[in-house]
Amino acid sequence: SSLSCSWPSLFFPLSFLLLGLLRAEAGSSQQGPVKKQCDQRLLIRMKTKCVPCSLNLDTQCPAGYTKITNGTGTPDCRYYLETKTHTLSFSGCRHRCVKEFEQPECCQGHWGPDCMACPGGAASPCNGRGRCSQGMAGNGTCTCQKGFGGTACEKCAEDNLFGPDCTSVCGCIHGVCNSGIAGDGSCTCLSGYQGPRCDQPIAECEALQCPAHSRCAASGEDGKQLECTCLPGFHGDGTQCEPINPCSSKVCDPNADCIFLGPNQHKCTCGEGYTGDGEICLPIDPCQAAHGGCPAQSSTCIYDGPGKSHCECKEHYTNFVPGKGCSMMDSCETNNTCHKKAKCSTVAPGQIM
């Protein structure tokens, strides 16, 4: 920001003078192997107010702008003088001015004010199976393609789908299907059934009398020998079967808690400071929503880790008060550049007149 005293109003309102927009990629000052922020370099063009050419030699551009015309400027405008009876029009001159600034923007695969990576990672948002709501205004959620589901589109949308495209439907009648993206749709038959779809009864199984949590299944090379084997979700020798606790293996995200609900059943719940379906857990950045509760005019939200943040005062502001923000510093006390006989007033952060 700059300090300046008041100046003659020789300029049109800037909102009417945005004549050009130049977009270019500009790397941020972010450190680390992955660049999260890819700011856009914008070029704003404007023209000064039309005045007599003889008076335009010393006309300056507004603070922050650079004059790109020489001498008396460009004679491409008209200025007007009012009399009691007429409005007189004269040929005049004006200068062209430009200003560069960088508009914050996230790189591809990142979202929100802090440009966090999309679910599935920035290199492959939504695991390549969906569309991430990315950019500064995005919310980081994945809209999965048909057949896929999960926080990062990491699984099939339905339990009875399988295959890399989740387009095949399991056909097991009396059995458990090997479903999911890595599944092949094969069936593990329940007691007393056999066949590719587990739809062929085995009459001889009734005499075998398999104990609880086990099933009668055909075995041997010819498939005619019968034996008791543990049901899916149980393990043992077939005469005694104990439930398998899925939580004993890495079925949940490292930042999730696994709850055992019974044989072959579990629930993954993301831990404090994380969000997701439990199989995928992403760190919560409070700054990504509503500036983390920090009043945006005077303070900035700083991410401290999953679920944690704090507010800091912006430049030319001080004394943060929760819910209210920071107070603007009096630049007249710290950097008064006006004439000693002029009255100094702070009109904006870091600006006096």
C-alpha positions as CSV (number, residue, x, y, z in Angstrom):
1,S,0.0,0.0,0.0
2,S,1.1,3.6,-0.5
3,L,0.7,6.9,1.3
4,S,-0.5,10.0,-0.6
5,C,-2.1,13.3,0.1
6,S,-5.2,14.5,-1.8
7,W,-4.9,15.1,-5.5
8,P,-7.0,16.9,-8.2
9,S,-9.9,14.8,-9.4
10,L,-8.7,14.5,-13.0
11,F,-9.7,10.9,-13.3
12,F,-12.8,9.1,-14.4
13,P,-14.2,6.5,-12.0
14,L,-12.1,3.3,-12.4
15,S,-15.1,1.2,-12.8
16,F,-15.7,2.8,-16.2
17,L,-12.1,2.7,-17.3
18,L,-11.4,-1.1,-17.3
19,L,-10.6,-1.4,-20.9
20,G,-8.2,-4.4,-21.1
21,L,-7.6,-7.6,-19.2
22,L,-4.4,-9.5,-19.8
23,R,-4.2,-13.0,-18.3
24,A,-1.0,-14.8,-17.6
25,E,0.2,-17.5,-15.3
26,A,2.2,-16.3,-12.4
27,G,3.8,-18.7,-9.8
28,S,3.1,-18.0,-6.2
29,S,5.8,-17.8,-3.5
30,Q,4.6,-21.1,-2.1
31,Q,7.4,-23.4,-0.9
32,G,7.3,-27.2,-1.3
33,P,7.2,-29.8,-4.0
34,V,3.6,-29.1,-5.1
35,K,2.5,-25.7,-6.2
36,K,-0.9,-25.0,-4.9
37,Q,-1.5,-21.4,-6.0
38,C,-1.4,-20.2,-9.6
39,D,-2.2,-16.5,-9.5
40,Q,-3.5,-14.7,-12.6
41,R,-1.6,-11.6,-13.6
42,L,-4.2,-9.0,-14.5
43,L,-3.5,-5.8,-16.5
44,I,-6.0,-2.9,-15.9
45,R,-6.0,-0.1,-18.5
46,M,-7.5,3.4,-17.9
47,K,-7.4,6.9,-19.3
48,T,-7.2,10.2,-17.5
49,K,-9.8,12.9,-17.7
50,C,-10.0,14.8,-21.0
51,V,-8.5,18.3,-20.6
52,P,-7.0,21.0,-22.8
53,C,-3.8,19.5,-24.4
54,S,-1.7,22.4,-23.1
55,L,-2.7,21.5,-19.5
56,N,-2.1,17.8,-19.9
57,L,1.7,17.7,-19.9
58,D,2.0,17.2,-16.2
59,T,-1.1,15.1,-15.6
60,Q,-0.2,12.0,-13.5
61,C,-1.9,8.6,-13.3
62,P,-3.5,7.5,-10.1
63,A,-1.3,5.9,-7.5
64,G,-0.2,2.4,-8.6
65,Y,-0.7,3.1,-12.3
66,T,2.1,3.7,-14.9
67,K,1.7,6.3,-17.6
68,I,2.3,4.8,-21.1
69,T,1.8,7.9,-23.2
70,N,4.3,10.7,-23.6
71,G,4.1,14.5,-23.8
72,T,0.6,15.9,-23.7
73,G,-0.9,12.4,-24.2
74,T,-3.3,11.3,-26.9
75,P,-5.6,13.9,-28.7
76,D,-8.6,11.5,-28.9
77,C,-11.2,13.1,-26.7
78,R,-13.4,16.1,-26.2
79,Y,-14.0,18.2,-23.1
80,Y,-16.9,20.5,-22.5
81,L,-17.4,24.0,-21.0
82,E,-20.8,25.2,-19.8
83,T,-22.0,28.8,-20.4
84,K,-25.3,30.3,-19.4
85,T,-26.7,29.5,-22.8
86,H,-24.6,26.9,-24.5
87,T,-22.4,23.9,-23.9
88,L,-19.1,24.3,-25.8
89,S,-17.1,21.3,-27.0
90,F,-13.3,21.3,-27.5
91,S,-10.8,18.8,-28.7
92,G,-8.6,17.7,-25.8
93,C,-6.0,15.2,-24.7
94,R,-5.7,12.4,-22.1
95,H,-3.1,10.0,-21.0
96,R,-3.3,6.2,-20.9
97,C,-2.4,4.4,-17.7
98,V,-1.9,0.7,-16.8
99,K,-1.6,-1.2,-13.5
100,E,-0.6,-4.8,-13.0
101,F,-1.8,-6.9,-10.1
102,E,-2.1,-10.6,-9.3
103,Q,-5.5,-12.1,-8.7
104,P,-5.2,-15.2,-6.4
105,E,-6.2,-18.4,-8.1
106,C,-5.7,-22.1,-7.3
107,C,-3.7,-24.4,-9.5
108,Q,-5.6,-27.3,-11.1
109,G,-6.8,-29.9,-8.6
110,H,-6.9,-27.5,-5.6
111,W,-9.8,-25.6,-4.0
112,G,-10.8,-22.9,-1.5
113,P,-9.0,-19.8,-0.2
114,D,-6.1,-22.0,1.0
115,C,-6.0,-24.1,-2.2
116,M,-6.1,-27.5,-0.6
117,A,-5.8,-30.6,-2.8
118,C,-9.0,-32.2,-4.1
119,P,-10.0,-35.6,-2.7
120,G,-7.8,-38.2,-4.4
121,G,-4.9,-35.8,-4.8
122,A,-4.3,-32.8,-7.0
123,A,-2.6,-35.0,-9.7
124,S,-5.7,-37.1,-10.0
125,P,-8.7,-35.3,-8.5
126,C,-11.5,-37.7,-7.5
127,N,-9.3,-40.6,-8.7
128,G,-10.1,-39.6,-12.2
129,R,-13.6,-40.9,-11.8
130,G,-15.4,-37.6,-11.1
131,R,-15.2,-33.8,-11.1
132,C,-13.9,-31.8,-8.2
133,S,-15.4,-28.5,-7.3
134,Q,-12.1,-26.7,-7.5
135,G,-10.8,-23.1,-7.6
136,M,-11.0,-20.4,-4.9
137,A,-14.8,-20.5,-4.9
138,G,-14.9,-24.3,-5.0
139,N,-15.8,-26.5,-2.0
140,G,-13.6,-29.5,-2.8
141,T,-16.5,-32.1,-3.2
142,C,-16.4,-34.8,-5.9
143,T,-19.2,-35.3,-8.2
144,C,-18.6,-38.9,-9.2
145,Q,-19.3,-40.5,-12.6
146,K,-22.2,-42.9,-12.9
147,G,-21.5,-46.1,-10.9
148,F,-18.8,-44.6,-8.6
149,G,-19.2,-43.2,-5.0
150,G,-17.3,-42.2,-1.9
151,T,-15.5,-39.0,-0.9
152,A,-12.9,-39.4,-3.6
153,C,-14.9,-41.7,-6.0
154,E,-12.7,-44.5,-4.6
155,K,-15.4,-47.2,-4.7
156,C,-18.5,-48.4,-6.5
157,A,-21.7,-46.6,-5.6
158,E,-23.6,-49.8,-4.8
159,D,-22.5,-52.9,-3.0
160,N,-23.6,-55.3,-5.8
161,L,-21.4,-53.6,-8.5
162,F,-17.9,-54.7,-9.5
163,G,-15.2,-54.1,-12.1
164,P,-12.9,-51.1,-12.8
165,D,-15.9,-49.2,-14.3
166,C,-18.4,-50.4,-11.7
167,T,-20.7,-51.3,-14.5
168,S,-21.0,-55.1,-13.9
169,V,-23.7,-56.4,-11.5
170,C,-23.2,-59.3,-9.1
171,G,-25.3,-62.4,-9.9
172,C,-24.8,-64.5,-6.7
173,I,-28.2,-66.0,-5.6
174,H,-27.1,-67.8,-2.4
175,G,-23.6,-66.5,-1.9
176,V,-21.3,-63.5,-1.3
177,C,-20.1,-61.6,-4.3
178,N,-16.5,-60.4,-4.7
179,S,-17.7,-56.8,-5.5
180,G,-16.1,-53.4,-5.7
181,I,-13.6,-51.8,-8.2
182,A,-11.0,-54.5,-7.6
183,G,-13.6,-57.3,-7.5
184,D,-14.2,-59.9,-10.3
185,G,-17.8,-60.7,-9.4
186,S,-17.0,-64.3,-8.3
187,C,-19.4,-65.9,-5.8
188,T,-18.6,-67.6,-2.5
189,C,-21.6,-69.9,-2.0
190,L,-23.5,-70.2,1.3
191,S,-24.1,-73.6,2.9
192,G,-25.7,-76.2,0.7
193,Y,-25.3,-74.4,-2.7
194,Q,-22.8,-74.5,-5.5
195,G,-22.3,-73.3,-9.1
196,P,-21.0,-70.0,-10.5
197,R,-24.1,-68.2,-9.2
198,C,-24.6,-70.3,-6.1
199,D,-28.0,-71.4,-7.4
200,Q,-27.5,-75.2,-7.4
201,P,-28.6,-77.0,-4.2
202,I,-26.4,-79.7,-2.8
203,A,-28.8,-82.4,-1.4
204,E,-26.1,-84.3,0.4
205,C,-25.2,-81.3,2.6
206,E,-28.1,-81.9,5.0
207,A,-26.4,-85.1,6.3
208,L,-23.1,-83.3,6.9
209,Q,-24.6,-81.1,9.6
210,C,-22.1,-78.3,9.5
211,P,-21.8,-76.3,12.8
212,A,-22.7,-72.7,13.3
213,H,-20.9,-70.1,11.1
214,S,-19.8,-72.7,8.7
215,R,-21.1,-74.0,5.4
216,C,-21.3,-77.1,3.4
217,A,-19.3,-76.8,0.2
218,A,-18.1,-79.1,-2.6
219,S,-14.4,-79.7,-2.6
220,G,-11.8,-81.9,-4.3
221,E,-10.7,-81.9,-7.9
222,D,-14.0,-83.5,-9.1
223,G,-16.1,-81.3,-6.9
224,K,-18.0,-84.3,-5.5
225,Q,-16.4,-84.4,-2.0
226,L,-18.2,-82.3,0.6
227,E,-16.7,-80.5,3.6
228,C,-17.5,-77.8,6.1
229,T,-15.8,-74.5,5.6
230,C,-16.2,-71.2,7.5
231,L,-18.7,-68.7,6.2
232,P,-17.4,-65.4,4.7
233,G,-16.5,-63.1,7.6
234,F,-15.3,-66.1,9.7
235,H,-12.1,-68.0,9.9
236,G,-11.2,-71.5,11.3
237,D,-11.0,-75.1,10.2
238,G,-14.7,-75.5,9.5
239,T,-15.5,-77.3,12.7
240,Q,-15.0,-74.2,14.7
241,C,-15.3,-70.7,13.1
242,E,-14.6,-67.4,14.7
243,P,-15.7,-64.0,13.4
244,I,-13.0,-62.0,11.5
245,N,-12.6,-58.4,12.8
246,P,-12.1,-56.3,9.6
247,C,-10.6,-53.6,11.8
248,S,-7.5,-55.8,12.4
249,S,-6.5,-55.0,8.8
250,K,-6.1,-51.5,7.3
251,V,-9.7,-51.1,6.0
252,C,-10.0,-47.4,7.0
253,D,-8.1,-44.3,6.4
254,P,-5.1,-43.8,8.7
255,N,-7.0,-40.8,10.2
256,A,-10.2,-42.7,10.9
257,D,-11.4,-44.9,13.7
258,C,-12.7,-48.4,12.8
259,I,-15.7,-49.9,14.7
260,F,-16.3,-53.6,14.6
261,L,-20.0,-54.3,14.0
262,G,-20.0,-58.1,13.6
263,P,-18.7,-60.7,11.2
264,N,-17.4,-59.0,8.0
265,Q,-19.0,-55.7,9.2
266,H,-17.3,-52.5,10.3
267,K,-17.7,-48.8,10.2
268,C,-15.0,-46.2,9.5
269,T,-15.4,-42.8,11.1
270,C,-13.0,-39.9,10.4
271,G,-11.2,-38.6,13.5
272,E,-11.4,-35.1,15.0
273,G,-10.2,-32.4,12.5
274,Y,-10.9,-34.6,9.5
275,T,-13.9,-35.2,7.2
276,G,-14.9,-37.9,4.7
277,D,-16.4,-41.3,4.4
278,G,-13.9,-43.0,6.7
279,E,-12.2,-44.8,3.9
280,I,-10.9,-41.4,2.7
281,C,-10.4,-38.7,5.3
282,L,-9.3,-35.2,4.4
283,P,-8.0,-32.5,6.9
284,I,-10.6,-29.8,7.7
285,D,-9.3,-26.3,7.1
286,P,-11.5,-23.9,9.0
287,C,-10.2,-21.0,6.8
288,Q,-11.9,-22.6,3.7
289,A,-15.4,-21.6,4.9
290,A,-16.4,-18.0,5.9
291,H,-12.8,-17.0,6.4
292,G,-12.6,-19.2,9.5
293,G,-14.7,-16.7,11.4
294,C,-12.1,-14.0,10.9
295,P,-13.6,-10.6,9.8
296,A,-12.2,-10.4,6.2
297,Q,-11.8,-6.6,6.0
298,S,-9.2,-6.4,8.8
299,S,-7.9,-9.9,9.5
300,T,-6.7,-13.1,7.8
301,C,-7.3,-16.7,8.7
302,I,-4.2,-18.8,9.2
303,Y,-4.4,-22.6,9.0
304,D,-2.7,-24.4,11.9
305,G,-3.5,-28.0,11.1
306,P,-6.5,-30.3,10.8
307,G,-9.5,-28.5,12.3
308,K,-7.4,-25.7,13.7
309,S,-6.8,-22.1,12.7
310,H,-6.3,-18.6,14.1
311,C,-6.8,-15.0,13.0
312,E,-4.1,-12.4,12.3
313,C,-4.4,-8.7,11.6
314,K,-3.8,-7.5,8.1
315,E,-1.2,-4.8,7.3
316,H,-2.1,-1.4,8.8
317,Y,-4.4,-3.1,11.3
318,T,-3.8,-4.0,15.0
319,N,-5.4,-5.4,18.2
320,F,-7.5,-8.3,17.1
321,V,-10.8,-8.8,18.9
322,P,-12.7,-12.1,18.3
323,G,-15.9,-11.6,16.3
324,K,-15.1,-7.9,15.6
325,G,-11.7,-8.0,13.9
326,C,-8.8,-5.6,14.1
327,S,-8.6,-1.8,14.5
328,M,-7.2,0.3,11.7
329,M,-3.9,2.0,12.6
330,D,-3.6,5.8,12.4
331,S,-1.1,6.4,9.6
332,C,-0.9,10.1,10.5
333,E,0.8,9.1,13.8
334,T,3.2,6.6,12.2
335,N,3.9,8.0,8.8
336,N,2.7,11.6,8.2
337,T,4.0,12.8,4.8
338,C,1.7,15.9,4.5
339,H,3.0,19.4,4.8
340,K,3.6,20.6,8.3
341,K,0.8,23.2,7.9
342,A,-1.6,20.7,6.4
343,K,-4.2,18.7,8.3
344,C,-3.6,14.9,8.1
345,S,-6.4,12.4,8.0
346,T,-6.3,8.6,7.7
347,V,-8.8,7.8,4.9
348,A,-8.0,4.2,4.3
349,P,-5.5,1.6,5.6
350,G,-2.1,3.1,5.1
351,Q,-3.5,6.1,3.2
352,I,-3.7,9.7,4.4
353,M,-4.9,13.0,2.9
